[in-house]
Protein backbone atom coordinates (compact mmCIF):
# COMPACT_ATOMS: atom_id res chain seq x y z
CA UNK A 1 0.00 0.00 0.00
CA UNK A 2 1.48 3.36 -1.01
CA UNK A 3 1.64 6.06 1.68
CA UNK A 4 -1.04 8.70 1.72
CA UNK A 5 -0.18 11.96 0.02
CA UNK A 6 0.88 14.64 2.45
CA UNK A 7 -1.33 17.67 2.76
CA UNK A 8 -0.14 21.24 3.07
CA UNK A 9 1.38 21.86 6.49
CA UNK A 10 2.15 18.18 7.09
CA UNK A 11 5.49 16.43 7.13
CA UNK A 12 6.63 12.88 7.64
CA UNK A 13 9.10 11.64 10.26
CA UNK A 14 10.05 8.45 12.03
CA UNK A 15 9.76 8.72 15.80
CA UNK A 16 11.71 6.52 18.18
CA UNK A 17 11.51 7.65 21.80
CA UNK A 18 13.20 6.14 24.81
CA UNK A 19 11.08 5.56 27.89
CA UNK A 20 11.77 3.98 31.28
CA UNK A 21 10.54 0.68 29.89
CA UNK A 22 12.94 0.84 26.92
CA UNK A 23 12.63 1.89 23.30
CA UNK A 24 9.09 2.20 22.05
CA UNK A 25 8.24 0.56 18.79
CA UNK A 26 9.07 2.93 15.95
CA UNK A 27 6.16 4.26 13.96
CA UNK A 28 6.15 5.96 10.59
CA UNK A 29 3.27 8.39 10.25
CA UNK A 30 2.27 11.79 8.97
CA UNK A 31 2.53 14.46 11.62
CA UNK A 32 0.85 17.83 11.67
CA UNK A 33 1.67 20.78 13.90
CA UNK A 34 -0.80 19.49 16.53
CA UNK A 35 0.84 16.05 16.51
CA UNK A 36 4.31 17.56 16.98
CA UNK A 37 2.90 19.60 19.84
CA UNK A 38 1.50 16.48 21.52
CA UNK A 39 4.81 14.66 21.07
CA UNK A 40 6.93 17.45 22.54
CA UNK A 41 4.49 18.33 25.30
CA UNK A 42 5.04 14.88 26.83
CA UNK A 43 8.78 15.39 27.22
CA UNK A 44 9.20 19.16 27.29
CA UNK A 45 5.89 20.80 28.24
CA UNK A 46 3.59 23.09 26.28
CA UNK A 47 4.35 26.12 28.45
CA UNK A 48 8.03 25.85 27.58
CA UNK A 49 7.25 25.39 23.89
CA UNK A 50 5.08 28.52 23.97
CA UNK A 51 7.85 30.60 25.57
CA UNK A 52 10.11 29.51 22.71
CA UNK A 53 13.30 30.28 24.60
CA UNK A 54 15.89 28.23 22.69
CA UNK A 55 18.46 28.26 25.54
CA UNK A 56 15.84 27.01 27.98
CA UNK A 57 14.71 24.32 25.53
CA UNK A 58 18.23 23.01 25.00
CA UNK A 59 19.02 23.02 28.73
CA UNK A 60 15.82 21.11 29.49
CA UNK A 61 16.46 18.60 26.69
CA UNK A 62 19.96 17.82 27.96
CA UNK A 63 18.65 17.29 31.51
CA UNK A 64 16.04 14.71 30.52
CA UNK A 65 16.48 11.03 31.32
CA UNK A 66 16.36 10.14 27.63
CA UNK A 67 19.28 8.49 25.86
CA UNK A 68 21.44 10.68 23.64
CA UNK A 69 19.95 9.30 20.41
CA UNK A 70 16.42 9.97 21.63
CA UNK A 71 17.39 13.51 22.67
CA UNK A 72 18.54 14.13 19.13
CA UNK A 73 15.25 12.83 17.76
CA UNK A 74 13.31 15.19 20.04
CA UNK A 75 15.62 17.97 18.91
CA UNK A 76 14.72 17.12 15.31
CA UNK A 77 11.01 17.21 16.24
CA UNK A 78 11.49 20.65 17.84
CA UNK A 79 13.00 22.00 14.65
CA UNK A 80 10.06 20.65 12.64
CA UNK A 81 7.61 22.07 15.17
CA UNK A 82 9.06 25.61 15.06
CA UNK A 83 9.48 25.46 11.30
CA UNK A 84 5.74 24.81 10.97
CA UNK A 85 5.16 27.64 13.46
CA UNK A 86 7.32 29.93 11.35
CA UNK A 87 9.72 30.78 14.19
CA UNK A 88 12.95 31.11 12.22
CA UNK A 89 14.85 32.64 15.15
CA UNK A 90 14.48 29.51 17.28
CA UNK A 91 15.28 27.26 14.33
CA UNK A 92 18.50 29.16 13.62
CA UNK A 93 19.60 28.95 17.27
CA UNK A 94 18.86 25.24 17.52
CA UNK A 95 20.67 24.53 14.28
CA UNK A 96 23.75 26.58 15.20
CA UNK A 97 24.13 25.48 18.81
CA UNK A 98 23.44 21.75 18.70
CA UNK A 99 26.35 19.96 20.33
CA UNK A 100 25.90 16.24 20.73
CA UNK A 101 27.49 14.86 23.91
CA UNK A 102 30.99 13.64 23.14
CA UNK A 103 32.65 10.78 24.97
CA UNK A 104 36.17 11.61 26.08
CA UNK A 105 38.48 8.64 25.72
CA UNK A 106 41.21 8.01 28.26
CA UNK A 107 44.11 7.31 25.92
CA UNK A 108 46.41 6.39 28.81
CA UNK A 109 44.29 3.38 29.85
CA UNK A 110 44.41 0.67 27.19
CA UNK A 111 42.64 -2.10 29.14
CA UNK A 112 40.91 -2.78 32.44
CA UNK A 113 42.38 -4.79 35.28
CA UNK A 114 40.57 -7.91 36.54
CA UNK A 115 39.43 -5.97 39.62
CA UNK A 116 37.97 -3.20 37.46
CA UNK A 117 36.05 -5.73 35.34
CA UNK A 118 34.55 -7.26 38.49
CA UNK A 119 33.59 -3.79 39.76
CA UNK A 120 32.03 -2.94 36.38
CA UNK A 121 29.79 -6.02 36.43
CA UNK A 122 28.85 -5.30 40.04
CA UNK A 123 27.60 -1.80 39.19
CA UNK A 124 25.61 -2.93 36.16
CA UNK A 125 24.02 -5.92 37.88
CA UNK A 126 20.44 -4.64 37.75
CA UNK A 127 20.54 -3.31 34.17
CA UNK A 128 20.18 -6.49 32.15
CA UNK A 129 20.36 -4.93 28.66
CA UNK A 130 23.48 -2.85 29.30
CA UNK A 131 25.00 -5.66 31.37
CA UNK A 132 24.60 -8.04 28.44
CA UNK A 133 26.12 -5.58 25.96
CA UNK A 134 29.11 -5.02 28.25
CA UNK A 135 29.50 -8.80 28.66
CA UNK A 136 29.47 -9.38 24.90
CA UNK A 137 32.08 -6.67 24.31
CA UNK A 138 34.27 -8.02 27.12
CA UNK A 139 33.93 -11.70 26.15
CA UNK A 140 34.12 -11.38 22.35
CA UNK A 141 35.97 -8.12 21.75
CA UNK A 142 33.41 -6.95 19.19
CA UNK A 143 33.33 -3.27 18.33
CA UNK A 144 30.48 -1.09 19.51
CA UNK A 145 29.55 -0.33 15.89
CA UNK A 146 29.04 -4.05 15.28
CA UNK A 147 27.05 -4.78 18.42
CA UNK A 148 24.28 -2.48 17.14
CA UNK A 149 24.03 -4.61 13.98
CA UNK A 150 23.84 -8.05 15.59
CA UNK A 151 20.76 -10.09 14.76
CA UNK A 152 19.28 -13.20 16.33
CA UNK A 153 20.43 -15.18 13.27
CA UNK A 154 24.03 -14.31 14.20
CA UNK A 155 23.92 -16.56 17.28
CA UNK A 156 25.44 -19.95 16.60
CA UNK A 157 23.97 -22.97 18.36
CA UNK A 158 27.41 -23.86 19.68
CA UNK A 159 27.60 -20.59 21.61
CA UNK A 160 29.38 -18.18 19.28
CA UNK A 161 28.43 -14.99 17.44
CA UNK A 162 28.85 -14.89 13.68
CA UNK A 163 29.98 -11.48 12.44
CA UNK A 164 29.08 -10.96 8.81
CA UNK A 165 31.12 -8.79 6.50
CA UNK A 166 30.62 -5.21 7.57
CA UNK A 167 32.21 -1.92 6.62
CA UNK A 168 33.83 0.43 9.11
CA UNK A 169 34.66 3.56 7.18
CA UNK A 170 36.37 2.31 4.02
CA UNK A 171 37.60 -0.90 5.64
CA UNK A 172 35.78 -4.15 5.00
CA UNK A 173 35.91 -6.75 7.78
CA UNK A 174 35.89 -10.44 6.89
CA UNK A 175 33.23 -12.85 8.10
CA UNK A 176 34.33 -14.54 11.31
CA UNK A 177 33.09 -16.31 14.41
CA UNK A 178 33.80 -14.93 17.84
CA UNK A 179 35.20 -17.08 20.62
CA UNK A 180 32.71 -19.28 22.46
CA UNK A 181 30.66 -17.31 24.95
CA UNK A 182 30.74 -18.41 28.61
CA UNK A 183 27.75 -20.55 29.52
CA UNK A 184 26.25 -17.95 31.88
CA UNK A 185 26.57 -15.15 29.30
CA UNK A 186 25.00 -17.37 26.64
CA UNK A 187 22.08 -18.15 28.96
CA UNK A 188 21.50 -14.43 29.53
CA UNK A 189 21.63 -13.84 25.77
CA UNK A 190 19.12 -16.62 25.09
CA UNK A 191 16.80 -15.16 27.71
CA UNK A 192 17.14 -11.70 26.16
CA UNK A 193 16.19 -12.83 22.65
CA UNK A 194 13.31 -15.04 23.75
CA UNK A 195 10.33 -14.31 21.51
CA UNK A 196 12.38 -12.50 18.85
CA UNK A 197 12.46 -13.61 15.22
CA UNK A 198 15.72 -14.70 13.56
CA UNK A 199 15.83 -11.53 11.48
CA UNK A 200 15.35 -9.24 14.50
CA UNK A 201 18.17 -7.20 15.96
CA UNK A 202 19.47 -8.58 19.26
CA UNK A 203 19.45 -5.06 20.71
CA UNK A 204 16.61 -3.03 19.26
CA UNK A 205 17.70 0.55 18.63
CA UNK A 206 15.10 1.08 15.92
CA UNK A 207 17.62 0.57 13.07
CA UNK A 208 15.08 -1.47 11.11
CA UNK A 209 12.74 1.53 11.06
CA UNK A 210 15.18 4.29 10.17
CA UNK A 211 16.96 5.11 13.45
CA UNK A 212 20.51 6.07 12.54
CA UNK A 213 23.34 3.74 13.52
CA UNK A 214 25.55 6.57 14.81
CA UNK A 215 22.84 7.48 17.32
CA UNK A 216 22.73 3.88 18.56
CA UNK A 217 26.53 3.79 18.86
CA UNK A 218 26.54 7.09 20.75
CA UNK A 219 23.82 5.73 23.04
CA UNK A 220 26.05 2.80 24.03
CA UNK A 221 29.16 4.95 24.37
CA UNK A 222 27.46 7.39 26.74
CA UNK A 223 25.90 4.62 28.84
CA UNK A 224 29.23 2.81 29.14
CA UNK A 225 30.92 6.05 30.18
CA UNK A 226 28.24 6.67 32.82
CA UNK A 227 28.67 3.10 34.06
CA UNK A 228 32.41 3.67 34.30
CA UNK A 229 31.86 6.76 36.44
CA UNK A 230 29.69 4.75 38.84
CA UNK A 231 32.38 2.06 39.02
CA UNK A 232 35.15 4.59 39.63
CA UNK A 233 36.58 4.22 36.11
CA UNK A 234 36.49 7.71 34.52
CA UNK A 235 36.33 8.18 30.74
CA UNK A 236 35.53 4.53 30.06
CA UNK A 237 34.95 3.86 26.36
CA UNK A 238 33.61 0.65 24.75
CA UNK A 239 36.85 0.17 22.82
CA UNK A 240 38.65 -0.26 26.13
CA UNK A 241 36.44 -3.31 26.67
CA UNK A 242 37.71 -4.71 23.36
CA UNK A 243 41.30 -4.09 24.47
CA UNK A 244 40.55 -5.82 27.76
CA UNK A 245 39.26 -8.93 25.99
CA UNK A 246 42.30 -9.03 23.71
CA UNK A 247 44.73 -8.67 26.63
CA UNK A 248 43.02 -11.37 28.69
CA UNK A 249 42.74 -13.67 25.66
CA UNK A 250 46.43 -13.45 24.86
CA UNK A 251 47.41 -13.95 28.51
CA UNK A 252 45.23 -17.07 28.63
CA UNK A 253 46.49 -18.76 25.44
CA UNK A 254 49.76 -17.02 24.50
CA UNK A 255 48.75 -17.52 20.86
CA UNK A 256 48.93 -14.37 18.72
CA UNK A 257 47.21 -16.04 15.74
CA UNK A 258 44.29 -17.19 17.88
CA UNK A 259 43.90 -13.74 19.44
CA UNK A 260 44.03 -12.17 15.98
CA UNK A 261 41.25 -14.49 14.73
CA UNK A 262 39.17 -13.87 17.87
CA UNK A 263 39.30 -10.13 17.19
CA UNK A 264 38.54 -10.53 13.48
CA UNK A 265 41.75 -8.80 12.47
CA UNK A 266 43.52 -9.51 9.19
CA UNK A 267 47.09 -9.05 10.35
CA UNK A 268 48.96 -9.94 13.53
CA UNK A 269 50.68 -6.54 13.40
CA UNK A 270 47.52 -4.99 14.86
CA UNK A 271 47.29 -7.76 17.45
CA UNK A 272 50.88 -7.45 18.66
CA UNK A 273 50.02 -4.46 20.86
CA UNK A 274 48.24 -6.91 23.20
CA UNK A 275 51.23 -9.28 23.40
CA UNK A 276 52.45 -7.92 26.70
CA UNK A 277 52.92 -9.55 30.06
CA UNK A 278 50.44 -8.52 32.74
CA UNK A 279 50.80 -10.30 36.04
CA UNK A 280 47.18 -9.73 37.11
CA UNK A 281 45.65 -11.05 33.89
CA UNK A 282 48.20 -13.87 33.79
CA UNK A 283 46.61 -15.28 36.93
CA UNK A 284 42.94 -14.56 36.20
CA UNK A 285 42.52 -14.58 32.40
CA UNK A 286 41.12 -18.10 32.09
CA UNK A 287 38.68 -17.55 34.96
CA UNK A 288 37.47 -14.38 33.22
CA UNK A 289 37.02 -16.15 29.88
CA UNK A 290 35.02 -18.90 31.62
CA UNK A 291 32.57 -16.24 32.79
CA UNK A 292 33.52 -16.29 36.48
CA UNK A 293 33.48 -12.49 36.64
CA UNK A 294 30.03 -12.24 35.07
CA UNK A 295 28.34 -13.99 37.99
Secondary structure as UniProt FT lines:
FT   TURN            8..9
FT   STRAND          11..15
FT   STRAND          18..19
FT   TURN            20..21
FT   STRAND          22..23
FT   STRAND          27..31
FT   HELIX           33..43
FT   HELIX           46..51
FT   HELIX           54..62
FT   HELIX           68..85
FT   HELIX           88..97
FT   TURN            107..108
FT   HELIX           114..123
FT   TURN            124..126
FT   HELIX           128..140
FT   HELIX           144..147
FT   TURN            148..149
FT   HELIX           152..154
FT   TURN            157..158
FT   STRAND          161..163
FT   STRAND          167..168
FT   TURN            169..170
FT   STRAND          171..172
FT   STRAND          176..177
FT   HELIX           183..192
FT   TURN            193..195
FT   TURN            198..199
FT   HELIX           207..209
FT   HELIX           213..230
FT   TURN            231..232
FT   TURN            234..235
FT   HELIX           238..253
FT   HELIX           256..263
FT   HELIX           268..271
FT   HELIX           272..274
FT   HELIX           279..289
FT   TURN            290..294
//
